Amino acid sequence: MELSSDPVVASLEMSQVKSKDDDSVGEYESLPPHVSVGTHMTAGAVAGVLEHTVMYPVDSVKTRMQSLQPDPNAQYRGVYQALKRIIQTEGVFRPLRGLNITMMGAGPAHALYFACYERVKRSLSDVMQSGGNSHLANGLAGSVATVLHDAIMNPAEVVKQRMQMYNSPYRGLVDCLQTVTRTEGLGAFYRSYSTQLTMNIPFQAAHFIIYELMQEQLNPHRLYHPSSHIVSGAAAGAISAAITTPLDVCKTLLNTQENVALNSMKISGHLSGMANAFRTVYRLGGLAAFFKGAQARVIYQMPSTAIAWSVYEFFKYFLTKQKREQEAGPRPM
């Protein structure tokens, strides 16, 4: 289409083109490129809590399936069969054990996580791509955000996974915190931190890069488009989870300090360090052991990440829209 040299006509023609584009994506409104840190933190906190709670029973199954030398009563063929047996033999609420500490950690951890990601991504994109979308910036921003996120979530992960294990000796959250602190020291809550970062930095870098790539294809105008956020989030979560499963198995071993496995290796005291964890996993189960619980991990991460992104983008859109309406004031009658 040839645009007129007259500025008024050109402006009218451009608005007509824009209205056609808007019609093609329904009545969604564009996500604002620069929203407040408070909005990112609020949206991130809600998204984080929902992400971890909705699929929590599957996360409990994943922890048990990653056990290197499980009890005969805790050997499962698949996720559904595991959930069914846990509920039948240990009670309907058993798959939810440890959910309380997870919710307590997920809110603040994800508030910092998303706020940091958005701020660092914007700053790096301005430098690398003159304000445009940079995949390298997305990956680096995700990595920086992960350091803050894991600093808060690592203690919660330790308590959660110990309470999820079969025949867990802890009566509840407070008992677990007190017992671990008394017998192993405060350092026990960060024993897997380096491994967690080694796993989560590539996980989150891949996750954000895949999400942004998918958004470029499915939602190039970066509008609020729920289905694109769900599909992009699901794909990013599934792929990232699959490729980082070996590190997750090592993290689980460091968090749970699985007694049967460590005793069979004649390891006295407490296992620490990523290299030691890798050696122990390999000696106990070979290469196959690094992919224990892979199915459960992907099944957990795929919908969890889809939920996180769809909820995050919705709340970011909703809170920003609400703020704009308040700033605009009441409409004249």
C-alpha positions in Angstrom: 0.0 0.0 0.0 1.4 3.4 -1.0 1.1 6.0 1.8 0.3 9.6 0.9 2.8 12.3 1.5 0.2 14.4 3.3 0.8 13.9 7.0 -2.9 13.9 7.9 -3.8 11.3 5.3 -0.7 9.3 6.2 -1.7 9.3 9.8 -5.2 8.2 9.0 -4.0 5.4 6.8 -1.5 4.2 9.5 -4.4 4.1 12.0 -6.5 2.0 9.6 -3.6 -0.4 9.3 -3.2 -0.6 13.0 -6.9 -1.2 13.5 -6.8 -4.2 11.2 -3.9 -5.6 13.2 -5.8 -5.0 16.4 -8.9 -6.8 15.0 -6.8 -9.9 14.1 -5.8 -10.4 17.8 -9.2 -9.8 19.2 -9.8 -7.3 22.0 -6.5 -7.8 23.9 -4.6 -4.7 25.0 -0.9 -4.3 24.6 1.3 -5.1 27.6 3.1 -1.9 28.6 6.9 -2.0 28.1 7.7 -0.1 31.3 5.7 -0.9 34.4 6.6 -0.3 38.0 8.8 -2.6 40.1 5.9 -3.0 42.5 3.7 -4.4 39.7 6.3 -6.9 38.7 6.8 -8.0 42.3 3.1 -8.4 43.0 2.5 -10.3 39.7 5.6 -12.4 40.3 4.6 -13.3 43.9 1.1 -14.4 42.9 2.5 -16.4 39.9 5.1 -18.1 42.0 2.7 -19.3 44.7 0.2 -20.6 42.1 3.0 -22.3 40.1 4.3 -24.2 43.1 0.9 -25.1 44.7 -1.2 -26.3 41.7 1.2 -29.1 40.7 2.7 -29.8 44.1 1.6 -33.4 44.4 3.5 -34.2 41.2 6.6 -32.5 42.7 6.3 -34.8 45.7 6.2 -37.8 43.4 9.3 -36.5 41.5 11.3 -36.2 44.8 10.5 -39.9 45.7 11.2 -41.1 42.2 14.6 -39.5 42.3 15.5 -41.6 45.4 18.7 -43.6 44.5 17.9 -46.6 46.7 14.2 -46.3 47.5 12.3 -48.5 50.0 10.5 -51.4 48.3 7.2 -49.7 49.3 8.2 -46.5 47.6 9.2 -47.8 44.1 6.8 -46.5 41.4 6.3 -47.2 37.8 4.8 -43.8 36.9 3.4 -40.6 38.2 -0.2 -41.6 38.3 0.5 -45.0 39.9 2.7 -43.2 42.5 0.1 -40.7 43.4 -2.6 -43.4 43.7 -0.4 -45.6 46.0 0.7 -42.7 48.2 -2.9 -41.6 48.7 -4.1 -45.1 49.4 -1.3 -46.1 51.8 -0.4 -42.8 53.5 -3.5 -40.7 53.3 -5.0 -38.2 50.9 -3.0 -35.2 52.3 0.4 -37.0 52.1 1.3 -35.6 48.7 0.8 -32.1 50.1 3.3 -32.5 52.9 5.8 -29.6 52.8 3.5 -27.3 50.8 3.4 -24.7 53.7 7.1 -24.0 53.6 7.0 -23.9 49.7 4.3 -21.2 49.7 6.2 -19.2 52.3 9.3 -19.2 50.1 7.7 -19.0 46.7 6.0 -15.6 47.2 9.1 -13.4 48.1 11.4 -15.5 45.9 9.3 -15.0 42.7 8.6 -11.4 43.5 12.4 -10.7 43.4 12.8 -13.1 40.5 10.4 -11.4 38.1 11.2 -7.9 39.2 15.0 -8.5 38.7 14.5 -10.3 35.4 12.4 -7.4 33.9 14.8 -4.7 35.2 18.0 -6.5 34.1 16.5 -7.6 30.7 15.5 -4.0 29.9 18.9 -2.6 30.9 20.9 -5.2 28.9 18.6 -4.9 25.9 19.2 -1.2 25.8 22.9 -1.8 25.6 23.0 -4.9 23.3 20.0 -4.2 21.0 19.3 -0.5 21.4 16.1 -1.3 23.2 15.1 -4.2 21.0 14.6 -7.8 22.1 18.0 -9.6 22.7 18.0 -13.3 23.4 21.4 -13.0 25.1 20.0 -10.3 27.4 17.0 -12.5 28.2 19.3 -15.4 29.2 21.6 -13.3 31.3 18.7 -11.6 33.0 17.2 -15.0 33.9 20.6 -16.1 35.3 20.9 -13.0 37.5 17.3 -13.4 38.7 18.0 -17.0 39.6 20.8 -16.1 42.0 18.3 -14.0 44.1 15.5 -16.5 43.7 17.5 -19.5 44.9 19.0 -17.7 47.9 15.4 -17.5 49.3 14.1 -20.8 48.0 17.1 -23.1 48.8 16.2 -23.5 52.6 12.6 -24.0 51.6 13.6 -26.7 49.1 15.7 -28.5 51.8 12.8 -28.7 54.2 10.2 -29.5 51.5 12.1 -32.4 50.1 12.9 -33.9 53.5 9.2 -33.8 54.3 8.3 -35.3 50.9 10.5 -38.4 51.3 9.0 -41.8 52.1 9.0 -42.5 55.9 10.2 -38.9 56.6 11.1 -38.7 60.3 9.9 -35.2 60.8 6.5 -34.5 62.5 6.1 -31.2 60.7 7.7 -27.9 59.4 8.9 -26.7 62.8 10.2 -30.1 63.8 12.2 -30.4 60.6 13.7 -26.9 60.9 14.7 -27.5 64.5 16.1 -31.0 63.9 18.1 -30.0 60.9 19.5 -26.9 62.6 20.4 -28.9 65.8 22.0 -31.9 64.1 23.5 -30.5 60.9 23.8 -26.7 61.5 22.4 -23.8 59.5 24.8 -24.6 56.7 22.6 -27.7 55.8 20.0 -25.3 54.3 22.5 -24.1 51.8 24.5 -27.3 51.2 22.9 -27.7 47.7 23.0 -24.0 46.8 25.9 -24.3 44.4 24.3 -27.3 42.8 21.0 -25.5 42.7 22.6 -22.6 40.9 24.5 -24.9 38.6 21.1 -26.4 37.6 18.9 -23.4 37.7 21.1 -20.9 35.9 21.1 -23.0 32.6 17.5 -24.0 33.3 16.3 -20.4 33.6 18.6 -19.1 30.8 17.1 -21.8 28.5 13.6 -21.2 29.9 13.6 -17.4 29.3 15.3 -17.7 25.8 12.7 -20.3 24.7 9.8 -18.3 26.1 10.9 -15.1 24.4 11.5 -17.0 21.1 8.1 -18.6 21.3 6.6 -15.2 22.0 8.3 -13.7 18.9 6.5 -16.4 16.8 3.1 -16.6 18.6 2.8 -13.0 19.9 5.1 -10.7 17.8 3.2 -7.5 18.8 3.6 -8.4 22.5 0.0 -8.0 23.3 -1.7 -9.5 26.3 -2.5 -12.9 24.7 -3.3 -15.6 27.3 -3.0 -18.6 24.9 0.4 -17.6 23.7 1.7 -17.1 27.2 0.4 -20.6 28.2 1.9 -22.4 25.2 5.2 -20.5 25.4 5.5 -21.2 29.1 4.7 -24.8 28.8 7.3 -25.4 26.0 9.9 -23.4 27.9 9.3 -25.4 31.1 9.3 -28.8 29.5 12.5 -28.4 27.4 14.4 -26.7 30.3 13.3 -29.4 32.8 14.3 -32.3 30.5 17.8 -31.1 29.9 18.6 -30.2 33.5 17.2 -33.4 35.2 20.7 -34.8 36.0 21.5 -31.8 38.1 18.1 -32.0 39.8 18.9 -35.6 40.8 22.1 -34.4 42.4 20.3 -31.5 44.1 17.8 -33.9 45.6 20.5 -36.2 47.0 22.2 -33.2 48.6 19.0 -31.9 50.1 17.7 -35.1 51.4 21.0 -36.7 52.5 19.3 -40.1 51.7 20.6 -42.4 54.5 20.2 -45.8 52.7 22.1 -44.5 49.7 24.9 -42.9 51.7 25.3 -45.9 54.0 25.6 -48.2 51.1 28.5 -46.1 49.8 30.0 -46.1 53.3 29.8 -42.3 53.4 29.9 -41.1 57.0 28.7 -37.7 58.0 27.0 -35.5 55.4 27.5 -35.5 51.6 28.3 -32.0 50.3 29.5 -30.6 47.0 28.3 -31.0 43.4 31.3 -33.2 42.4 30.7 -35.6 45.3 27.0 -35.7 44.5 27.8 -36.6 40.8 30.2 -39.3 41.8 27.7 -40.8 44.3 24.8 -40.8 41.8 26.9 -42.5 39.1 28.3 -45.2 41.5 24.9 -46.0 42.7 23.0 -46.2 39.4 25.2 -45.4 36.5 24.1 -42.9 33.8 20.5 -44.0 34.1 20.4 -42.7 37.6 20.9 -39.1 36.4 17.5 -39.3 34.7 15.4 -40.7 37.6 12.2 -38.8 37.9 12.6 -37.1 34.5 9.0 -37.9 33.5 7.6 -36.5 36.7 9.9 -33.4 36.5 8.7 -32.6 32.9 5.0 -33.3 33.9 5.4 -31.0 36.9 7.3 -28.2 35.1 5.3 -28.0 31.9 2.0 -26.9 33.5 3.7 -25.1 36.3 5.6 -22.8 34.0 2.6 -22.3 31.8 0.6 -21.2 35.0 3.4 -19.0 36.2 3.7 -17.0 32.9 0.0 -16.8 32.2 -0.8 -15.6 35.8 2.2 -13.2 35.8 1.3 -11.6 32.5 -2.4 -11.3 33.5 -1.6 -9.6 36.8 1.0 -7.4 35.2 -1.6 -6.4 32.6 -4.5 -6.1 35.2 -2.5 -4.0 37.7 -1.1 -1.7 35.1 -4.5 -1.2 33.5 -6.0 -0.4 37.0 -3.3 2.1 37.7 -3.8 3.9 34.4 -7.5 4.1 35.1 -6.9 5.6 38.5 -4.4 8.1 37.0 -6.9 9.1 34.3 -9.6 9.7 37.0 -13.3 9.2 36.7 -14.8 9.5 33.2 -17.1 12.5 32.5 -20.8 11.7 32.4 
